[in-house]
Amino acid sequence: MNTIAELVASEAPRDVILLLTKNENGISYPRLDNLYSRNKWIKVHNNLELLKLVSAMVNEGLIIDTGGGLKKGPNWKEPTFISEKKYTFK
């Protein structure tokens, strides 16, 4: 299993989204949707739930919806698995 598939299967979707929005480029909603779709909607169940989660995270200020993508918001917090160095990213 590759690292991103392992990450999606093992971690909470909220934490995965926080990781994917960590850098200045963020992630587009279609790419995020595709990530969960490829992984059989594990922990999210469908794209409507994913959209609701993204909306809640935007409302909490964790991420920002720029219209072209999702980026780190003013209340963004580093997921625990990053500080624990649980995964190796190349």
Rosetta constraint file for C-alpha pairs under 8 A:
AtomPair CA 1 CA 5 HARMONIC 6.40 0.50
AtomPair CA 1 CA 6 HARMONIC 6.21 0.50
AtomPair CA 2 CA 6 HARMONIC 6.15 0.50
AtomPair CA 3 CA 7 HARMONIC 5.95 0.50
AtomPair CA 3 CA 87 HARMONIC 7.02 0.50
AtomPair CA 3 CA 88 HARMONIC 7.42 0.50
AtomPair CA 3 CA 89 HARMONIC 7.44 0.50
AtomPair CA 4 CA 8 HARMONIC 6.13 0.50
AtomPair CA 5 CA 9 HARMONIC 6.11 0.50
AtomPair CA 5 CA 39 HARMONIC 6.80 0.50
AtomPair CA 6 CA 10 HARMONIC 5.95 0.50
AtomPair CA 7 CA 11 HARMONIC 5.64 0.50
AtomPair CA 7 CA 16 HARMONIC 7.24 0.50
AtomPair CA 7 CA 87 HARMONIC 7.88 0.50
AtomPair CA 8 CA 12 HARMONIC 7.51 0.50
AtomPair CA 8 CA 13 HARMONIC 7.01 0.50
AtomPair CA 8 CA 16 HARMONIC 6.67 0.50
AtomPair CA 8 CA 36 HARMONIC 7.50 0.50
AtomPair CA 8 CA 39 HARMONIC 7.50 0.50
AtomPair CA 8 CA 42 HARMONIC 7.43 0.50
AtomPair CA 9 CA 39 HARMONIC 7.72 0.50
AtomPair CA 9 CA 42 HARMONIC 6.32 0.50
AtomPair CA 9 CA 43 HARMONIC 7.41 0.50
AtomPair CA 11 CA 15 HARMONIC 6.60 0.50
AtomPair CA 11 CA 16 HARMONIC 6.62 0.50
AtomPair CA 12 CA 16 HARMONIC 6.44 0.50
AtomPair CA 12 CA 43 HARMONIC 7.18 0.50
AtomPair CA 13 CA 17 HARMONIC 6.16 0.50
AtomPair CA 13 CA 43 HARMONIC 6.84 0.50
AtomPair CA 13 CA 44 HARMONIC 7.04 0.50
AtomPair CA 14 CA 18 HARMONIC 6.28 0.50
AtomPair CA 14 CA 53 HARMONIC 7.36 0.50
AtomPair CA 14 CA 57 HARMONIC 7.87 0.50
AtomPair CA 15 CA 19 HARMONIC 6.24 0.50
AtomPair CA 15 CA 79 HARMONIC 5.49 0.50
AtomPair CA 16 CA 20 HARMONIC 6.23 0.50
AtomPair CA 17 CA 21 HARMONIC 6.15 0.50
AtomPair CA 18 CA 22 HARMONIC 6.20 0.50
AtomPair CA 18 CA 62 HARMONIC 7.58 0.50
AtomPair CA 18 CA 63 HARMONIC 7.53 0.50
AtomPair CA 18 CA 72 HARMONIC 7.34 0.50
AtomPair CA 18 CA 76 HARMONIC 7.14 0.50
AtomPair CA 18 CA 77 HARMONIC 7.26 0.50
AtomPair CA 18 CA 78 HARMONIC 6.95 0.50
AtomPair CA 18 CA 79 HARMONIC 6.79 0.50
AtomPair CA 19 CA 78 HARMONIC 7.35 0.50
AtomPair CA 19 CA 79 HARMONIC 6.97 0.50
AtomPair CA 19 CA 82 HARMONIC 7.99 0.50
AtomPair CA 20 CA 26 HARMONIC 6.03 0.50
AtomPair CA 20 CA 27 HARMONIC 6.22 0.50
AtomPair CA 21 CA 25 HARMONIC 7.35 0.50
AtomPair CA 21 CA 26 HARMONIC 4.10 0.50
AtomPair CA 21 CA 27 HARMONIC 6.10 0.50
AtomPair CA 21 CA 63 HARMONIC 7.24 0.50
AtomPair CA 21 CA 70 HARMONIC 6.38 0.50
AtomPair CA 21 CA 71 HARMONIC 4.75 0.50
AtomPair CA 21 CA 72 HARMONIC 5.05 0.50
AtomPair CA 22 CA 26 HARMONIC 6.48 0.50
AtomPair CA 22 CA 71 HARMONIC 7.19 0.50
AtomPair CA 22 CA 72 HARMONIC 5.71 0.50
AtomPair CA 23 CA 71 HARMONIC 7.64 0.50
AtomPair CA 23 CA 72 HARMONIC 7.30 0.50
AtomPair CA 24 CA 71 HARMONIC 6.76 0.50
AtomPair CA 24 CA 72 HARMONIC 7.35 0.50
AtomPair CA 25 CA 71 HARMONIC 6.86 0.50
AtomPair CA 26 CA 69 HARMONIC 6.57 0.50
AtomPair CA 26 CA 70 HARMONIC 5.46 0.50
AtomPair CA 26 CA 71 HARMONIC 4.45 0.50
AtomPair CA 26 CA 72 HARMONIC 6.92 0.50
AtomPair CA 27 CA 31 HARMONIC 6.60 0.50
AtomPair CA 27 CA 32 HARMONIC 6.71 0.50
AtomPair CA 27 CA 69 HARMONIC 5.46 0.50
AtomPair CA 27 CA 70 HARMONIC 5.34 0.50
AtomPair CA 27 CA 71 HARMONIC 6.80 0.50
AtomPair CA 28 CA 32 HARMONIC 6.36 0.50
AtomPair CA 28 CA 68 HARMONIC 6.32 0.50
AtomPair CA 28 CA 69 HARMONIC 3.93 0.50
AtomPair CA 28 CA 70 HARMONIC 5.79 0.50
AtomPair CA 29 CA 33 HARMONIC 5.95 0.50
AtomPair CA 29 CA 69 HARMONIC 5.99 0.50
AtomPair CA 29 CA 70 HARMONIC 6.79 0.50
AtomPair CA 30 CA 34 HARMONIC 6.02 0.50
AtomPair CA 31 CA 35 HARMONIC 6.11 0.50
AtomPair CA 32 CA 36 HARMONIC 6.56 0.50
AtomPair CA 33 CA 37 HARMONIC 6.04 0.50
AtomPair CA 33 CA 47 HARMONIC 6.48 0.50
AtomPair CA 33 CA 50 HARMONIC 7.47 0.50
AtomPair CA 34 CA 38 HARMONIC 5.94 0.50
AtomPair CA 35 CA 39 HARMONIC 6.47 0.50
AtomPair CA 36 CA 40 HARMONIC 6.36 0.50
AtomPair CA 36 CA 41 HARMONIC 4.92 0.50
AtomPair CA 36 CA 42 HARMONIC 6.84 0.50
AtomPair CA 36 CA 44 HARMONIC 7.61 0.50
AtomPair CA 37 CA 41 HARMONIC 5.24 0.50
AtomPair CA 37 CA 46 HARMONIC 7.85 0.50
AtomPair CA 40 CA 45 HARMONIC 7.91 0.50
AtomPair CA 41 CA 45 HARMONIC 4.72 0.50
AtomPair CA 41 CA 46 HARMONIC 5.78 0.50
AtomPair CA 41 CA 47 HARMONIC 7.99 0.50
AtomPair CA 44 CA 49 HARMONIC 6.03 0.50
AtomPair CA 44 CA 50 HARMONIC 6.09 0.50
AtomPair CA 45 CA 49 HARMONIC 6.76 0.50
AtomPair CA 46 CA 50 HARMONIC 6.53 0.50
AtomPair CA 47 CA 51 HARMONIC 6.04 0.50
AtomPair CA 48 CA 52 HARMONIC 6.21 0.50
AtomPair CA 49 CA 53 HARMONIC 6.17 0.50
AtomPair CA 50 CA 54 HARMONIC 6.18 0.50
AtomPair CA 51 CA 55 HARMONIC 6.11 0.50
AtomPair CA 52 CA 56 HARMONIC 6.15 0.50
AtomPair CA 53 CA 57 HARMONIC 6.17 0.50
AtomPair CA 54 CA 58 HARMONIC 6.17 0.50
AtomPair CA 55 CA 59 HARMONIC 6.22 0.50
AtomPair CA 56 CA 60 HARMONIC 6.24 0.50
AtomPair CA 57 CA 61 HARMONIC 6.27 0.50
AtomPair CA 57 CA 62 HARMONIC 5.30 0.50
AtomPair CA 57 CA 63 HARMONIC 5.91 0.50
AtomPair CA 58 CA 62 HARMONIC 5.94 0.50
AtomPair CA 58 CA 63 HARMONIC 5.02 0.50
AtomPair CA 58 CA 64 HARMONIC 5.51 0.50
AtomPair CA 58 CA 65 HARMONIC 6.77 0.50
AtomPair CA 58 CA 73 HARMONIC 7.68 0.50
AtomPair CA 60 CA 75 HARMONIC 7.32 0.50
AtomPair CA 61 CA 73 HARMONIC 5.31 0.50
AtomPair CA 61 CA 74 HARMONIC 5.78 0.50
AtomPair CA 61 CA 75 HARMONIC 5.07 0.50
AtomPair CA 61 CA 76 HARMONIC 6.94 0.50
AtomPair CA 62 CA 72 HARMONIC 6.55 0.50
AtomPair CA 62 CA 73 HARMONIC 4.72 0.50
AtomPair CA 62 CA 74 HARMONIC 6.39 0.50
AtomPair CA 62 CA 75 HARMONIC 4.70 0.50
AtomPair CA 62 CA 76 HARMONIC 4.21 0.50
AtomPair CA 62 CA 77 HARMONIC 7.06 0.50
AtomPair CA 63 CA 70 HARMONIC 6.40 0.50
AtomPair CA 63 CA 71 HARMONIC 5.44 0.50
AtomPair CA 63 CA 72 HARMONIC 4.65 0.50
AtomPair CA 63 CA 73 HARMONIC 3.91 0.50
AtomPair CA 63 CA 74 HARMONIC 7.37 0.50
AtomPair CA 63 CA 75 HARMONIC 7.55 0.50
AtomPair CA 63 CA 76 HARMONIC 6.39 0.50
AtomPair CA 64 CA 70 HARMONIC 5.56 0.50
AtomPair CA 64 CA 71 HARMONIC 5.14 0.50
AtomPair CA 64 CA 72 HARMONIC 6.09 0.50
AtomPair CA 64 CA 73 HARMONIC 5.03 0.50
AtomPair CA 65 CA 69 HARMONIC 5.85 0.50
AtomPair CA 65 CA 70 HARMONIC 4.69 0.50
AtomPair CA 65 CA 71 HARMONIC 6.56 0.50
AtomPair CA 66 CA 70 HARMONIC 6.15 0.50
AtomPair CA 66 CA 71 HARMONIC 7.25 0.50
AtomPair CA 72 CA 76 HARMONIC 5.89 0.50
AtomPair CA 78 CA 82 HARMONIC 6.81 0.50
AtomPair CA 78 CA 83 HARMONIC 7.51 0.50
AtomPair CA 79 CA 83 HARMONIC 7.24 0.50
AtomPair CA 80 CA 84 HARMONIC 6.18 0.50
AtomPair CA 81 CA 85 HARMONIC 5.99 0.50
AtomPair CA 81 CA 86 HARMONIC 5.33 0.50
AtomPair CA 81 CA 87 HARMONIC 7.46 0.50
AtomPair CA 82 CA 86 HARMONIC 6.52 0.50
AtomPair CA 82 CA 87 HARMONIC 7.50 0.50
